Amino acid sequence: MADLSVVVDGLKLPNPLVIASGPPGTNANVIGKAFDEGWGAVVCKTVSLDASKVVNVQPRYGRLRTGTSQEIIGWENIELISDRDFNVWIDEFKQIKDRYPERVLVGSIMEEYRKDAWVEIVERCQAAGVDALECNFSCPHGLPERRMGSAMGENPEILEEVCRWVMSAAKVPVWAKMTPNVTHIEEPSRAALRVGCHGISAINTIRSVIGVDLETLRPEPSVEGYTTPGGYSSKAILPIALRMAMEVAQLIKSEFSGRTLSGIGGVESGRDAAQFILLGCNTVQVCTYVMKVGYRCAREMCDELSAFMDKHGFNSIADFRGHSLQYFTSHHDLVERQAAARQKAKAAAKSEVVRADHEWTGEEFVKQSDALARG
Ligand SMILES: Cc1cc2nc3c(=O)[nH]c(=O)nc-3n(C[C@H](O)[C@H](O)[C@H](O)COP(=O)(O)O)c2cc1C
């Protein structure tokens, strides 16, 4: 059986499957449950120093269903970061690490555009025992008036400055979580890596409007008749997430060798996870699918990943991580490769061996005559 364990930025994980920041990491109880069910690591719901400024609404989710099975393929949320008190979180980080000293807990953090705030949140989280930090520069809705989340992540200069503050205080590995709501994800990723962040997490949710109710004519999710654009996740975003993970992986390969990548977006199976790893990811995070089916899917996903590895004879994650990156090229190069392949096939057909008459069987003379005519 294949070995699923990975070492990422010095942290040992039993497998590369990680709970992404969101409802499945929203307090100590549920984080403990995720560890019990076999998740390789957990990123908590994003915390901030002053939770009293975070006010969530209901309803805050909208879902896109498809076909006769009414399967949920897309999920929009207008949920903010955690509205739970920061001091409570600090106690819970300590409790989790007391109960699960060997397991990897990643503290997801977000703050206002102030050095003292970022330094304080980094220092207090790491003093409470988190094994790594993930800076949320990517929440697509809410809090732009405080220049938090994607308001920061969309601006590489601000992001670089904030990452510098974070790195000045951090003693644990730091991942910068990217927003997909930019044209070139390499730019904010490069800014974070340039000032020393250990890894990139990509992607957060995609800015979206999930739909308009054709009875009420109100966009959804409707809060007192109104809405605001939210963040799109779940199965439907897998291809976009794979593309962006690939772009960040290429950047790391060419400019920041040794840094790490955590792929996120639309993962629902071990086979989905394998694709992120083939594109260069060290770990793979899952949020919405866990909200749909619960933590238990970790075991099934590990079995699927393991079956994929056995089929190809891969003994470890390192055996295939980044393998498929080599097959990306420019469209121009695709045209040239195709022209060369066609030329080769034509030449091969032309040189088809004409066999001597006495070797012919049945009606082979039809094919042979044709070859002789083309000669
Ligand atoms: C309801 C909900 C809440 C989320 N809250 C956070 C959050 O607090 N911090 C964060 O960094 N990402 C948050 N996310 C984004 C996820 O961590 C993840 O990046 C995104 O949903 C794509 O992955 P998925 O398709 O597996 O859900 C949230 C996603 C959902 C659906």
The ligand as a Gaussian input file, in Angstrom:
#p B3LYP/6-31G(d) Opt

LIG

0 1
 C      -19.231000      28.685000       3.917000
 C      -17.791000      28.936000       3.631000
 C      -17.032000      29.681000       4.526000
 C      -15.672000      29.924000       4.260000
 N      -14.947000      30.639000       5.167000
 C      -13.614000      30.844000       4.931000
 C      -12.817000      31.515000       5.883000
 O      -13.256000      31.898000       6.971000
 N      -11.513000      31.728000       5.570000
 C      -10.952000      31.303000       4.397000
 O       -9.746000      31.501000       4.176000
 N      -11.702000      30.646000       3.486000
 C      -13.003000      30.405000       3.729000
 N      -13.745000      29.715000       2.810000
 C      -13.122000      29.283000       1.529000
 C      -12.640000      27.839000       1.579000
 O      -11.630000      27.656000       2.540000
 C      -12.105000      27.395000       0.188000
 O      -10.995000      28.209000      -0.153000
 C      -13.140000      27.504000      -0.917000
 O      -14.432000      27.212000      -0.452000
 C      -12.844000      26.566000      -2.108000
 O      -12.748000      25.204000      -1.701000
 P      -13.984000      24.158000      -1.738000
 O      -14.517000      24.134000      -3.148000
 O      -13.383000      22.863000      -1.299000
 O      -14.994000      24.663000      -0.765000
 C      -15.095000      29.432000       3.075000
 C      -15.867000      28.682000       2.178000
 C      -17.196000      28.422000       2.449000
 C      -17.989000      27.597000       1.474000

